[in-house]
Amino acid sequence: MAGRIEDYALIGDMQTAALVCRDGTVDWCCLPRFDSPAIFASLLGTEENGYWRMGPVSPQDGAPQPADRRRYRGDSLVLESEWDTPRGTVRVIDFMPPRDGAPQLIRIVEGVSGRVPMRSALRLRFAYGWVVPWVHKVDGRTVGVAGPDSVWLDSPVDTYGENLTTYSDFTVTAGERIAFTISWEASHHRPPPQPEPENSLAATEAFWDEWVAQCTYHGPYRDAVVRSLITLKALTYAPTGGIVAAPTTSLPEHIGGMRNWDYRFTWLRDAAITLSSLLRTGYREEARAWREWLLRAVAGDPENLQIMYGIAGERELGENELTWLPGYEGSTPVRVGNGAAGQVQLDVYGEVTEALHLAHMTGLARNDYASLLQIKLIQWVEDHWMEPDEGIWEVRGPKRHFTHSKVMTWVAVDRTIKLIESGDVDGPLERWRELREAIHRDVCEKGYDPERNTFTQSYGSRELDASLLLIPQMGFLPPDDKRVIGTIEAIQRELGTEDGFVLRYPTSGEEAGVDGLAGDEGAFLACSFWLADDLAMIGRVEEARKLFERLLSLRNDLGLLAEEWDPRLKRQVGNFPQAFSHVPLIDTALRLTASGAYGG
């Protein structure tokens, strides 16, 4: 049975990732890319759908025991898990070295004290737990092959097969280290080279040490910020610069519900705000790589901008359901692909333009095509900003005139005007100044409820939406505007939970609501960080600090956050770990540090 979402650790090589549970089980891993079919999918099914467990032999073949301690080794993605047993203490070191050839997942078993009987249980199941590979020996190596995939297991320990699973039983003594490595290779290629686990471990630690050293943030929340930055780096597909929203699919927003989506793609919105956080903490190379990815993905067709693309810029992301998987804790359907790719979301133009503007303002080397793209995007916005869309939350109900979407079209025009004013590009300055004013007037007239003194989710509606918290952060209105303060306070009242966190918008239980879906969801962590930001902006800095530190307390023991928090079950829900949660964590830490609003 899969663990709770917060029971998992992330390891990865900047091309894919794996989730390791507290009991030493790898329950999710896609090879060779983030969006490849999983070779271990027990996270969304049962043990029959593939896993790799490494840990002390359980007494009387009982359930595997959780590690007594675990941590990342310094500021890295190298995971250490330790078990104390009656016969001694053992440590398992899990990591995926930054790729130079075949993708590898390496597990080094280290004896700390005594003599500890250990077991490795490797159950390969390709195609998201559907296909049982042919497992056999080749030149002393164990290999599983099915269709286009082959996975090679290398270890000095003998293996044996039982119940379509590959086992290794061994004993580790104090000071002894025994390594196990799986490597993926296309089945029609030559076998991958023999691994060098100890050298790979040293190289992996050196990589992360060098990368983290570039961080320019040295404030009171450095540990939380650095762990979030490492997580964002791990979600970046190194060959292209594309950034996945999360390395998982179909972890539910409501346990047992249908709000289960595939997040292994690059949302322009998520990637743009990730770029902003990386730039403000010293990571210019990642920002440059993302800008190059964007230019390739959009190509010569900005009029048909998608809200998301594949990690290499693919446009076709067709959505399907994997009916053989019962879902995480019975949450179905399990989806791969994402049908929202074809939606119109006007806010994306604002997020992308804001990211390009920030890159320009922070001195990223000029790219003439990036400036041209920005102009082309605004030309499209000029013709379409008044149309309804599906909004930031990708509603699957009817299109509406979402207030946040209109605000972000204002942002797109505003930042482009600033680009023209800087002299770096030519454009119809006066016409677009008039456009900026027209959008602003339209939002204030149609998206604001004067009786309640709050902006609303969409024109003419009474519902609220947490995305309205971005109005002061984007500079649409100043923080001390009474309409801004009224909106913040209304969202606290109507979308707040008992814990003080924030829902995205009202959901409607069994009936389909504004998003076209039945069921509820948890408090959206990004929105709760936005609230902390807003509170600091309107001078309620102590309240902002307390909310931020409550949000930090929701992280798991390794500093990781999913998409949402279920206030009823008191557990993380949604895809994990989630870039859209870690980015605002960084942003809020920077804002509170600048204001001096922190404890201690």
N, C-alpha and C positions, 0 to 999 in steps of 0.2 A: 504494500500500500504506500502511495506517495506521502511524503511528509507535508506539514503545513508550508505554505509558500515562504514564510520567513525562516524556515529550517534550512534553506538552501544557500549555498555559496556559489559565486560565479568564478569560473576560470575561463581563460580565452586567449587567443593568439592574434586578435585584430582581424580575423577573417571568419571565425566562428567561435562558439562558446559551448560550455557544458555547465550543468548545474549539479552540484555535489551535496547530498543530504547530510545531516548530522551523523547518520549511522554509517557513513562511508560509501553510500550508494550513488553512482552517477545515474540519475533518472532521466536526463535529457541531454542529447548531444546530436547536432546535425553536422554532417560532413559531406563535402569539404567546405561549404559556405554556410553563413547564417541561415539562408533560405533553402538549403538542401533538405531532402527528406531525412528524418531523424533515424539514427542507428540504435538509439536508446530512447524509447517513448513511454516508459512506465509512468512517467509524470502524468500523462493523460490517459492512462489505461491501467493495466495490471503488470505484474512481473512477466507475463507472457509476451509483453510488447517490448521487452529489451531493457537491460540494465547492466551495470558493472559494480559489484559490491566488493569492497576490500575492508577487512576488519578482523578482530579477534574471533576465534571459533566460539560460537554461542553455546552455552551449556545445554545439553540434551537437544541439540538442534533447534533451540528456541529462536525467537525473533532477534534480529540483529540489534545490538545495543548502541545507543547514541554515544558519540565521543564525549569524554568528560571535559575536554577543553578543545577549542579551535580558535584559530586566528590567521590573519594574513601575515606573512613574514615581512615585517616593516611596511613600507609603502610600495607594495607590489600586488600582483595577482597570484602569488605562490601561497597556496593554502596548506596549513599544518593542522592536523587533527590528532588528538592524543587520547588513548584509552588507558585507564588504570584497571588491571585485572588481578585476580589472586596470584597469578604467576609472574607478574611484572607489568611494566609500562611500555607501550609501543606508540610510535608516531608514524602517520602516513602523510607524505608530502605530495600534493597534487598540483599540477600545472600544465599549461600548454605553451611551449616555447614559441616566441615570435617566429613566423614561418620562414624557412629557407629550404624549400623542397616540400616533402610530404607533410601534411598536417599530422601532429602527434598529440596524444594525451598520455602523460607520464605520471606514474604513481610509484614513489620510492618509499618502501617500508623500512623504518629505522627502529632498531631496538634501543630503548632508553634504559631499561633495567630488567633483570630476570630473563626468563625464556618464555616467550609468548607464542602459543599455537595460533596460526593465522590461516585465513582462507580467502582466495580470490575466486569469485563466481562471475563469469563473463557470459552473458546471454545476448548475442547479437541478433537483432531483428531489423532488417532493412525496410525501407519504404514506410516509415512511421509505424513500425511494429507489425507489419503485415507479412513480410517475406522472411522465411527461415533460410539462412545461407547454407551452402555446402562448406562445412568446416573440415579441414584436413591439414596434413603436414607437408611442407615443402622445404627441403634442405634443413630440417630441424626447427623450422618456424611454423607456428600455427596460423592458418589463414582462413577467413570466411569469405566466400564469393557468392554473389547473386547478381545477375544482370550486369550493369555497368560498374558495380562497386566491389571493392575488395578491402578488407580490414585485416591487418597483420598484427599478431601478438608476439612480442619478443620478451623473454625473461629467462634467467638461468634456472628457474624452477620448472620441474616437469608438470605437464598438464594431462588431464584426462577428461573424457566426455561422458556426460550422464544427463538424461532428460533434456537433450538438445541444449546443453549448457557446458561451457568449458571451465573446469575447476583446476585450482592449484592449492594443495595443502602443504604448509611448510611451517617451520618454527624459526623465529628471529630472536637472536640473543643480543645482550647489551653491546652497543657499538657496531653491530652488523647492519648493513644497508643492502636491501634487495630491491631491484627495480623491475617494474612491469611497464611496457610501452605498447600502445596500439597506434598504428599508422594507417592512414587511408591512402589508397591509390586506385586509379581507374583500373578495372579488372583486365583490360587488354594491354596495359603497360607492364614494363618490367617491375619486379618487386621493389618496394622502397628500400633505401639503404638501411643497414643495421643502425639502430639508434645509439646515441652516446648520452645516456641520461644525466650523468654527473656534469658533463660539459654543458649540456643544455640547461641544467639548473643554474649553473654559474652565469651563463649568458643571459638567461631570463631575468635573474635578479639584477644584473648589470644594466640591462635595458630599462627596467623600471626605475632604478636609482637615477640614471641619467635623465629619464623623462621627467620624473617628479622634481628634479633639481631646477627645472625651468620655471616652476610655479612662482609667481610674483606675490601671491597672497601670504601674509605672515601674521594674520590677525588671530583673535582668540578662538575662532572656530576652524582653525587650520586642519585639524584631523578630519572633521566632517567634510570640509571643502576638498581636501586632497583625495579622500576616498571617493567622493562623487566625481572628481576629475578623472581618476583612474577608471571608474566605471564608464564614463563617457568615452574615454579613449578605447576601452575594451569593446564598445559598441560601434566603433568606427571600422569600416571595411578598408583595410590598408591599401589594397591595390587601386582603389578608385577615389577614396575620400568620402564615400557615402556613409551615412550614419543611420543605423537601424534604431527604431523606437524602443525595441526590446528584443532579446534573443529568443523569445518564446512565442507560441501561439496558443490561444484558447484557454489561458488561465482566466477564470471567470471573474467578472466584476461583482457578481452576486452568486454565492455558492449554491449550486444546484440550478442556476438559471441559464438563460440563453445568450447573455451578453458576453460572448466569447469570440475574440477576434485575433487575426494573425497580425502581429506587430513586427515581423522580420523584414520590414521594408523601410525606405527612406521617405518620411513625410517632409515636405519642404518646410512646414511650420516647425516641427520638432528640430530638424537639422539646423534651421536658421537661428533658433534661440540657443541651441547648443553651441553654434559658432560664436554667438555673442558672449557666452560665458567663457569659452576658451580664450577668446581675444582679450577679455578683461582680466584674465589670470596669467597671461604671458605666452599663450600657445598660438603663435602666428602661423606655423607650418600647417597645422590642422585646418586653420581658417583658409589658408591659400588652397589646400587640397580640396576643401568643400566647395570653394568658389569655382575651381576648375571642374569639379563633378557637376555642379549646377549648369555651367555653360555647355557641357557636353550633353546633359540630359535634356535641356530645353532646346538645344541645337538652333536651327533657324526657324523655329515654329513657336514663338512665345505666345501667339494667339491661342494655342491649344495647350497651355500650361496645365499639367496635372497636379493634383494635390500631393501625390506620392508617386514614387518610381521604385524599381528594383535597385539593389545596391550597386549595380553597374550601370544604372540608367534605363533599365528595361521599362517599357510602358504597359505591357500586357500582364496584369496581375490577377487573372481570373480566379474567382472564389469557388471553392469546392468543399464538400463535407466528407470527413473520413468516418464512415459509418461503423467501421470495425472497432473504433476506439470509444470506450464508454465515457470518456471525459474526466477531467479532474474532479474527484468527489462527486461523480455523476452529473457534471455540468456539460450538457450537450446543446448544440452540436459542436464537434471539433472541426474548426475551419482551417483551411490553408488557402493562401491567396486572399485578396481583399477587394470586395466589390465596390468599396467607396472610392477606388482610384478614379472612377469616371465622374465623380461628383464635381459640382461647381462650388467652390468655397472662396468667396471674395477676400476673406481675411488673409489668405496665403500671399496675395500680392503685397500686402503691407508688411508681413513678416520677412519676406524675401528682400524687399526694398530696404527695410530697416537693417537687415544683416549686411547688405552691400554698402549701405551708408556707414555703418559702424566700421567695416573693414577699411573704407576710404578714410574715415576720420582718425583711425589708429595708425595710419601710415602704411598699410599693406600695399605692396608694389602695385602701381596702377595697371589696370587691364582695360584696354579700350573697348573690348567686346562686352565686358561687364557693364560699363557705362551705357553702351548702346542697348544692351538688354534692358536695363532699367528704363530707358526712354521708351522702348517698345512696350514694356509692361504697362506703363502709364497711359500710353495711347490706347491700349485695350481697356484699361480701367475707365478712361474718359468716356468710352462708348457704352460701358456695361455696369457701372457702379450702381445705377438705380434699379437694377434687376434683383429679384429674390434669389436666394441661394440655400445650400444645405447647412451652412454655418460651421463654426469651429469644431462642434461636437459630432459632425457627420451624421446628422439625423437621417433616418430612413423613412421619415414621414414627408409630408408636402414641403416644398420650398417656402421660405418666408423671407421677409425683410429683417434679417437679424441685425440688431443694433451694433453688436461688436463687429460684424462684417463691414458695416458702413464706416465705423470708426477707423478700421484698418485700411480702408480705401483712402480715407483722409490721410493716414500715416504715409501711404505709398506716394501720394501726390506731394505731401509736405516734404518728405526726404528728397524727392527728386527736384523740387524747387531749390532746396539747399545745394544740391549737386550743381545745378545750373548757376546758382548765385556764386559758387566757388570758382567759376570760370573753366571748369574741367570738361564741360559739355554744353552744347547749344540746345535750346528748346524754347517753346512758346511761353515765356515766363509770365507775361500778364494774363494770358488765357488760363494758364494752370493756377495762377493765384486766384482767379475768379472761380475756377473749379473747386479749389480747396475751400473757399468760403461757402460755396453752394452746398457742398457735402456737409460742412460743419452746421450750417443753418438747418439743413434737412434733418440731421440727427437730433439736434436740440428741439426741433418742433415736433417730430414724429416719434422719436424714441424715448421721450421723457414724459413722465406722468406728474404733472404739477400738483395734483391733489395729494399724492403720497411722497412727493419730493424725491423721486428716484427714477433713474433710467430703467427701461424694461427690456426683456429678452428680445422682443421683436416689435416692430411698429404696430401699434394698436392693441398689444397684448397687456395683460396684467402680471404675467409671470416674470420672475427675476431670473438672472443668469449670472454665475460667478465670473464669466468672462468680462463683465462690465467693470470688474475691479481693475482692469488694465487701462481704463480711460485716463487716470492721472499719470500712470507710468509711461504711457505713450505720448504724453504732452498734449492730449486733445483738450483738456481743461486743467487748470491749476488745482493742486490739492486742496486749497482753502476755499474753492468754489462750493457754495451751499449745495448744489446739485450733486457734486462728488461726495461730500460728507453724507448727504442723505442716502445716496446709493450704497455706500459702505455700510451704514447702519442698518439699512433695510435688508441687505444680504446677510448680515450677522443675525438679524431677527428671524428671517424667513427661510434661509438656507443653512443656518448654523445647526450643528449637532450638540448633544449634551457635553461633548468634550471640547467644544469651541472650534471644531473644524468645519469645513464648508462642503456642501453638496454642489455639483455643477449646476443643477436646475431641478425643479420638482419632478419626481418620477411618480408613476401612478399605479404601482402594484400590479394587479392582474390585467388591467386594461392597457392598451397601447396609448402612450401619451404623445407629447410633442415630438419625441424622437422616433415614433413609429414602432416602439418595442414595449412589450409587457415586462413587468418585473422591476425590481429596485436595484440600487447599486450603493456602494459605500461612499464615504467622504472622499472627494477628489483631492489628492495631496497637493498637486500644483496650485489649485485654487486656494487652498489653505495657506500656502506660502505667499500667494498674491495678497491675501488679506493681511498677513503680517507686514508685507511691504507697504500697503496702503495705510495701515495704522501708524507706521513710522512716519510716513509722508505727511500725515495730518497732525503730527505732534504727539500721538499717543504711543511714545516709544517704549515705555515700560510694558504696556499691554502687548505691543508687538514682540518684544523680547521674550516674554513669557510664552506667547503662542509659538514662536519659533522654537524655543527649547522643548515645548511639549511635542512639536513635530519631530524634532531630533530624537526624542525618546521612542518614537514609533519605529525607528530603524532596527533592523535585526542586530545581533551581536557583532556582525561584521560590517555594519554601517550601510546596509543596502535597503532600498525602498522599492516596493511595487507601485502600481498605479494608484491604488486606493486603499483606504482603511475602513473596515467594517466596524462601526461603533457598537453594533449589537454583539457581534461575535468576538470583538477585540482582537482582530487579526488582519493581516495584510491580504488584499485581494487584487486581482488583475495581473496582467503580464509583468514579468519580473526578471531582472531589475529594470526599472523604467526610466529612460532618459528624461522624460517630461516631468518626473518627480525630482531627479537630482539636479537638473538645471536651475529651477527656482530656489532650491536649497542654497546653491552657490550664490545666486543673485541676492537673496535675502541676507545671507551672511555678509556679503560685501556692503549692503546698505546699512545694516545694523553696526558694522564695524566703523563705517564712515561717520555714523551719528554718535558713536561712543556708547550705544545702548547695548551693553552686555554685562552679564553677571561676573562676579569675581573681580 
